[in-house]
Structures are given as structure tokens and as C-alpha cells.
Amino acid sequence: MVELMKKINIKTVAMIIIIFIVLFAIFQNPINDTADDKIYKNAYYDISSFFEWANGFLSLWGGRIIALGLCTIFLNINTNIYIIIHAIVAVLLIYYIYKIINDTEEKETKTLPILLLAIMSMFLCIYNPIFNEAVMWVTGAFNYLWPCVALVIALIPFIQVYCNKDVKKWQYILYILASIFACNIEQTGAILVTFATILLILSKFGKIKIPKFMILNYILCILVFFLSLNAIGNRVRYEAELLGWFPNFEMNSFIDKIIIGSSVLLENLINSNIIIIIISALLLINAIQNKNKQRIFLSIIPLIYFILRIISKIFSFTNISNLLYTFKPYNIETVYNPLNFIVIGIGIFILLLIALLIFNSFKDTKKSIIYTLIYLAGICATLALSFSPTIFASGYRIFFVNDIMNLIVATSLISEINNNMKNKKISYFILTCIILLGTLKAIELIFNIKFILSVTYLK
């Protein structure tokens, strides 16, 4: 702990305080009066009633007992206390994303304070309906924001081992708790178990010593994820959602479900995602920086795709709109429309091209592998919902995990550009532009004012 305090300078502390104040102001009006909130709030009158509810929840609804157990407690505390704790949790997300970046660097980046603000800025640029459902809504936050914070923290020791860095013993308890929480939720648990498996295998082949703690932590991740996924209530809920939301779901083939899931994924990433546009711009800057003509050409393609999308929305160019991003995933008939196949094909091509560009944007192969895996993990976590009838029941919040994975990738690209940039003024100009965008979004969220940047959110 003393060693950690020595590393934290005054500028860093100042930035963290600023971030906390901004988030605290944004979180002033949490959404806590929905039907779900009332159910979870009434579950906790005393310890006996809580255990009775927990037993019923595991039997009739699902395995997310840790996340929603915390939810029942926090719904019953003073709102101001919840807002403070919630803001601290969001600050932890931003700080530990930065820590992932540092743990993949040979030496710590010198842009810590302003990079923290850039991370917050991109976080605030998450599509408003997703942000409201996964961050502002209390029950949604315990299903999405809090598990994502746990996921980011739980990824760190596996990254440290793969990058041949020491995992500090005093942090073991934090990593274990984060792993348990992350694996209690399906999306975050799947990412953590898969990511950890791949990195441990690569570490073994690379003849990197794996601490015994990491093996125990890995086994714990698998155990918690398996138990959460196989709770009796998950099957009961599956049947209930099948009847209520998607009665014909079981009639769809494997390919049908993948196509529907792809449409849902692209609906978010293409139609309502600023972070993916930032990633595309950073990939082009990185290619120009490295004077790689082939990568420059390839990096222009996704950027042009997104620019055409925005222009077609502003000026209502229907033909361009239909070809580029009109996804219709809500029933199998519209999915198998020939035009929709073309649209999905173009969208998937753009996403895979971005993955290829991410892999080739880092000089260090380990960084290329880590951040490409993180990018693909976000995509796969959303595609996995193709096999659940709740794919339309859960709303926009199902995309939040994907957005956080993209946020990590965007931050890594900023760091890579900064580290290789001889003229630091250009690097700081990029960071300033991102922070300005985040400032506009913060004003939108605090004062409910709409700016021109909101056009990228139009459907």
C-alpha cells in the first residue's frame, strides 16, 4: 500500500477528484422506481427475509445472487450514500482501465492525469439509452456497471502474468473478490473465463512462471461461473422469457440465431456507438504515424463507413442509410431479406477489419494479442445472446459490456500513439479533442441539453 501511495502524484489525485465530482453530479437522479427495483427493495426487510428471497431467486429466476443480493441492500440505504458509492465504483472503472494500459507497457505512460480524463470522456459518450439502463438505473447498474468494474479488475492479474510482471500479494484478496463478482454474471463471467484461459495457455507456452495463486483464482472463476450458469432458476427464467418474448425462438436454427444476433450487435455498434468511431480514427492516426501505406488505406475504409452513416442521417439520404446500417433483427422474415444480408455482411466485414487493424497497431506482440482479444470478447459477449430468448427483453443494456471492452481498446490506442509520438503536442491535441467531446456529453447528462454530437445517436 505504501508503494502504491508513492506512485500516486498530486496531479493524479486531482484528476480522480475531478472525475468523482463530475460523475457525482451526473448520478444525482438515479432511476430506482421501476417494477424490478420495487421487487428487490422489498426483498430485504431483515436477514431471514433476505435468505428466503435468495433461495427463491436461485430456484425461480437465476444465478445472479451476488449482484442482485447487493442490489437489494443498496436499494434500502439512503440515496445520497448510494450515489457516493456508485460514483466511487465508476471512478474505479476508469482507474483500473488505466491500470490495464500501464500493465501492458514496459514503463508507465507519462500522460496519466489527462488520460484518466479521456477515459471518463469516452465512458460518458456511451449511447444514452445504454448509459441510462446500465449505469443510471440502480438495478441495471448492479447487473452491468458493477460487474464490468469487477471484470476489469479481475483481468489485471492474468494480464500481469502474461506480461511477465509481478502480481502483488496484497492485491490477491481484491482480485479474488472481483473474479467472484464478475463470474456471477453471464457476460462478464464468459469473458473472464475465456480471456484467462487463453492468456494462461499462452503464458505456459511462453515458459512464463504462473503463480499458484493464479491457478487457484482461475479454478475459482470456472467454479463460480459454472454454478451461476447452472442455477435452477436460469432454466425457469428461460422458459418464462421464451413464452413472453420470443415464442418461436426454439424453431430457429443455429444459423438463424447467429444472423439475428449479428443484426442486434450491429444495431448497437453501427447505429449508436461513438467509441467505435473513435477507435477507427485512432487506427488511422496510428497507421499514418507508422507510415504504413497498406494500413492507412485499410484504416480509411471503416472511417468512411461511419462518416457516410452520419452524413446520411443528417441529410436523410435514405438509399445510403438502407445500405449501410438499416438492421432489422426483430423477426426471421426481415432478417432473411436479401438487402439485410448485404447490410449484415458489410457490417461484419467492418468489425473484422477493425480487429485486424487493432492487432497490427502495436509494436509489442503481447499487446496486440491482449487488446485484440478484448475487442473480440466484447463482440462475442453480445453475440452469445443470440442463443437466449431474452435477446430482445433485456433492452439496450446488453451492449454495455461491449462498450466497456471498446473503451479499453480505445484507451490502449491513445497510449500507443502517445508513446510513439515524437511531437507530444499532437498527442495532447488528440486527448483534448476527446476530453472536449466528453465535456459536451457531461453537460448533456447533467443539464439535459442536446448538442450536434447527438446526431450520431439517431436511429
Secondary structure, DSSP 4 states (H G I P E B T S, - for coil): -HHHHHH--HHHHHHHHHHHHHHHHHTTS-B--SHHHHHHHHT-SSHHHHHHHHHHHHHHT-S-HHHHHHHHHHTTS-HHHHHHHHHHHHHHHHHHHHHHHHHTSSS--TTHHHHHHHHHHHHHTS-HHHHIIIIIBHHHHHHTHHHHHHHHHHHHHHHHHHTT----GGGHHHHHHHHHHHHTSHHHHHHHHHHHHHHHHHHHHTTPPPPHHHHHHHHHHHHHHHHHHT-HHHHHHHHHHHHHH-TTGGGS-HHHHHHHHHHHHHHHHHHS-HHHHHHHHHHHHHHHHTT-HHHHHHHHHHHHHHHHHHHHHHTT-HHHHHHHH----SSHHHHT-HHHHHHHHHHHHHHHHHHHHHHTT-SSHHHHHHHHHHHHHHHHHHHGGGGSGGGTTSGGGGGHHHHHHHHHHHHHHHHHHHHH-SSHHHHHHHHHHHHHHHHHHHHHHHH----GGGGGG--
